[in-house]
Amino acid sequence: MKKDDRQKSVLIIVNPVAGTLKAKRSILDIIDIFCKAGYEPVVVTTQHRGHCMELASRAKERGFGLIVCSGGDGTLNEAITGVIKSGSDIPLGYIPQGSTNDFASTLGLSADPAECAAKITELRPVKLDIGRFNGDQCFSYIASFGAFTDASYNVPQEVKNVLGHFAYVLGGISELGDIRATHIKVTCESGTFEDDFIFGAVSNTTSVAGIVKLDSHIVDLQDGIFEVILIKNPTSLFELNDILTGITNSDFRSGMFRFMKASRIEFETDPGLKWSLDGEAADSDGHVLIENLHGAVTLYK
């Protein structure tokens, strides 16, 4: 394949069950936009979890010059993981069609699939930082544990399809009555400390499951640094109210929160603590190392 042909060959990976199933209704418009821009699109629908990662990891060697994934944040996560694990520098485009699209909101992407596709064809590159979890798994915008975390992967897909973003909010609220604290030792650039926490997030986004929000002025997707939020275990109704007020107002100055920035952070916990990477479940053996891969992926937006 000639270089010019490669540059105009795009692999469009579609998750047909993501979000409210909008992908099925918009795919012809997306294909038409890329054709009119001079591309030769190849469209593949994912058949199982991990399929998008497999496709993305082989895209460059198969002669594609661009990968466009259409689905939720988990679909984007798989595409990014595939590209990084393969050592490829192939650029990505993202058409968000999930239930909540947290990362898409941070990126400022349009909710209209056709508009997103048109923006991708303008080829305006942005270098994004990516998270690496225990040297193996990747995440595009968040690694989290504890309260609110299970809402991202415990809400049934059919409920997400019907309720969309609201399903995550309901899931997060339902967890408040069943929160459990975990004793954790944390080590990062700012020092080492330990405490009992009910929630933790290492993020590069302004929205966590649509529930915990960060001010856009303190989040930079290209600075090589994560924002880290840890919520302490409340021992009284007053402290629980303090936490809920802080979350509602996006104000983490209370003593119930630990907020910091870090490019490399370690957690030592009991084995079996459940983690979520971009909404997908991840296991740990009691030790977790999270690193920021600065500018690891090129995204057209």
FENVEN-V420479 format. One record per helix or strand of 3 or more residues. SS is the DSSP state (H for helix, E for strand). FROM is the first residue (numbers start at 0). TO is the last residue. If there is no record, write none. Layout:
[[SS/FROM/TO] [SS/FROM/TO]]
//
This chain:
[[H/2/6] [E/8/13] [H/21/35] [E/39/44] [H/50/57] [E/65/70] [H/72/85] [E/90/95] [H/101/106] [H/112/119] [E/124/132] [E/136/138] [E/141/145] [H/150/153] [H/156/162] [H/164/177] [E/181/187] [E/190/202] [H/215/217] [E/225/231] [H/236/248] [E/256/261] [E/263/267] [E/274/276] [E/279/281] [E/286/299]]
//
